Amino acid sequence: MFRTVRDLLANSVAGEPAAIRGWVRTARHSKNVSFLKVNDGSCMADLQVVASPDLSDYAEAVLPLATGCAVAIEGVLATSPGKDQSVEIQASRVELVGGVGPDYPLQKKRHSFEFLRTIAHLRPRTNTLGAVFRVRNAASRAIHEFFQERDFLLLHSPIITASDAEGAGDLFRVTTLDPLAPPRSEAGEPDASADFFGRPTYLTVSGQLEAEIAAMAMSRVYTFGPTFRAENSNTSRHLAEFWMVEPEVAFCDLSELSVLVEEFLKYVLQRILDRCSEDLAFFNQRIDDTVLSSLQHVIETPFERITYSEAVSLLEESGENFEFPVSWGADLQSEHERWLTEKRIQRPVVVTDYPREIKAFYMYANDDERTVAALDVLVPRIGEIVGGSQREHRLDVLKKRIAEAGLPEEEYWWYLDLRRYGSVPHAGFGLGFERLVQYVTGMANIRDVIPFPRVPGSADF
């Protein structure tokens, strides 16, 4: 029976039979023996295979092996003289499953991440991207475990929607109409009523509004799915397609939400540390030597809580020459957030009560009529990692906020109905999943923490 390399290295002793399948990382052939390093993606480590010329198919199956070849190997485990692993396989059978040509682009050398993005179909075979995807898997698993253990219901929110959740624009249009010759109205405008859904529709930017629907019946829900922004941004922090985690909780205010998000982050980061210690050690050594210390700091340190106004005062009194000026009413920039967490407060920070003018219409309006019950969670090394709010559950106030935002009230009729029928205080937050993986791994570019990055001008693979 074939086993994973991870399982063999962790749970085997010399003398046992063993069989693996994977890809050759390196192959060294000499007159008397061949040494193969085989990896199957289950862990960072390779398993060494020793093949003797005495094998009946040595010339046909072993000597042609080179980096990238796919193999199936059977043999017996033996104590390894190497320092990196306890056992190796003494091969009794080697099958060349899939060979490679001389132009195989992944050789045993360091490749730039920019180059690897051009061969995204092969880059998971590299140490770095393999480790990224294992961390990504562990993070996803931990997120589901956290919410399922607390009786949250997973909601599959729609990908196609007629709603711009935040009124921010930058949407991808979904249409079946001929772009060169669309049906037109009597006024000569493209006739959206002739489209597939009978109206303009888009790829979703958030599952939050639908999560609010479910929370008003199920109390605790969360969504975890793809979201889309048609923002023409080529920065290292933006994608056109990315994944969002969005819990929504009924009978919950901002204070209770801040407790939930702190528990959530600590839980998820600890599970990743527990399950990906080898991969995180690699990132700490090769990518960013603060990865492990910053993760431990977030897990072990109680989060500080300050208001936006207090944050602005601290920044104004800092004497720092920030690139972006600090003033009440302006959004905090990454440099401000990092100064707060790394220099001034030196711990994760929950900043609350932001100016209403810079936040979305659905956030609960505070009594001061200047701020809303919103929060951002800031952590060392990147700044904001989570954003959330208490939602506006008062019908009259919400209608006023929609009007202030210049949004058509009729488009939110069902959202307003939630405030007409059994409305309760409720709150939720959003976590950009790729931002989390980027933080955990220390990777500089968000395009390198998602299998197939979608950015302006690129939708390959």
Stockholm file with secondary structure:
# STOCKHOLM 1.0

chainA/1-461         MFRTVRDLLANSVAGEPAAIRGWVRTARHSKNVSFLKVNDGSCMADLQVVASPDLSDYAEAVLPLATGCAVAIEGVLATSPGKDQSVEIQASRVELVGGVGPDYPLQKKRHSFEFLRTIAHLRPRTNTLGAVFRVRNAASRAIHEFFQERDFLLLHSPIITASDAEGAGDLFRVTTLDPLAPPRSEAGEPDASADFFGRPTYLTVSGQLEAEIAAMAMSRVYTFGPTFRAENSNTSRHLAEFWMVEPEVAFCDLSELSVLVEEFLKYVLQRILDRCSEDLAFFNQRIDDTVLSSLQHVIETPFERITYSEAVSLLEESGENFEFPVSWGADLQSEHERWLTEKRIQRPVVVTDYPREIKAFYMYANDDERTVAALDVLVPRIGEIVGGSQREHRLDVLKKRIAEAGLPEEEYWWYLDLRRYGSVPHAGFGLGFERLVQYVTGMANIRDVIPFPRVPGSADF
#=GR chainA/1-461 SS CCCCHHHHHHHCCTTCEEEEEEEEEEEEECSSCEEEEEECSSSSCCEEEEECTTSTTIIIIITTCCTTCEEEEEEEEEECCSSSCSEEEEEEEEEEEECCCTTCSCCSSCCCHHHHHTTTTTGGGSHHHHHHHHHHHHHHHHHHHHHHHTTCEECCCCSEESCCTTSCCCCCEECCSCSSSCCBCTTSSBCGGGSTTSSCEEECSCSHHHHHHHHHHHSEEEEEEEEECCCCCCSTTCCSEEEEEEEEEESCCHHHHHHHHHHHHHHHHHHHHHHCHHHHHHHHHHTCTTHHHHHHHHHHSCCEEEEHHHHHHHHHTSCCCCSSCCCTTSCCCHHHHHIIIIIISCSCEEEEEEEGGGSCTTBCBCTTSSEEEEEEEEETTTEEEEEEEEBCCCHHHHHHHHHHTTCCGGGGHHHHHHHHSSCCCEEEEEEEHHHHHHHHHCCSCGGGSSSSCCBTTBCCC
#=GC SS_cons         CCCCHHHHHHHCCTTCEEEEEEEEEEEEECSSCEEEEEECSSSSCCEEEEECTTSTTIIIIITTCCTTCEEEEEEEEEECCSSSCSEEEEEEEEEEEECCCTTCSCCSSCCCHHHHHTTTTTGGGSHHHHHHHHHHHHHHHHHHHHHHHTTCEECCCCSEESCCTTSCCCCCEECCSCSSSCCBCTTSSBCGGGSTTSSCEEECSCSHHHHHHHHHHHSEEEEEEEEECCCCCCSTTCCSEEEEEEEEEESCCHHHHHHHHHHHHHHHHHHHHHHCHHHHHHHHHHTCTTHHHHHHHHHHSCCEEEEHHHHHHHHHTSCCCCSSCCCTTSCCCHHHHHIIIIIISCSCEEEEEEEGGGSCTTBCBCTTSSEEEEEEEEETTTEEEEEEEEBCCCHHHHHHHHHHTTCCGGGGHHHHHHHHSSCCCEEEEEEEHHHHHHHHHCCSCGGGSSSSCCBTTBCCC
//
